[in-house]
Amino acid sequence: MQKITTCLWFNDQAEEAMNHYTSIFKNSKVLSVMRWPKGHRDEGKVLVTTFELDGVPFQALNGGPEFNFTEAMSQSIDCKTQEEVDHFWERLGEGGEPGPCGWLKDKFGVSWQVVPEQLPRLLMDPDRAKAGRVMSAMMQMGKIDIAKIEEAAKG
């Protein structure tokens, strides 16, 4: 059993967000939708959802407008190919806001990092000049372009 589950606090879009995210990630599924019980002022409305994105558990809570998402907490997606980078960047970015260096905010305000597996490997290269060129190239990008970071690595 997973010990840690990310809980995303929404005003009232928990179910919409869950459905959106599970439509984007392969091997994802809805686990449960808990609604307010009979007699509560919000009777029948969604309170909490649980779901998996590619096997990773999440909860989405309709907690009201008291809190908003910030970039201080983000979800990082490891991608193997440019096709994967493009898929997640486009789908999660729909109605959202692109940011620098592979970061974006989705239409709900949740921050995501769309990271090709080549990027951290090249940034941690023992050849610090190579790593510096990769960092400089990345700093000029929104969506990460694998071919361009590999080109920068070669010098």
Buried (B, 14 or more C-beta within 10 A) or exposed (E): EEEEEEEBBBBEBBBBBBBBBBEBBEEBEBEEBBBBEEEEEEEEEBBBBBBBBEEBBBBBBBBEEEEEBEEEEBBEBEBEEBEBBBBBBEBBBEEBEEBEBBBBBBBBBBBBBBBBEBBEEBBEBEEEEBBEBBBEBBEEBBBBBBEBBBEBBEE
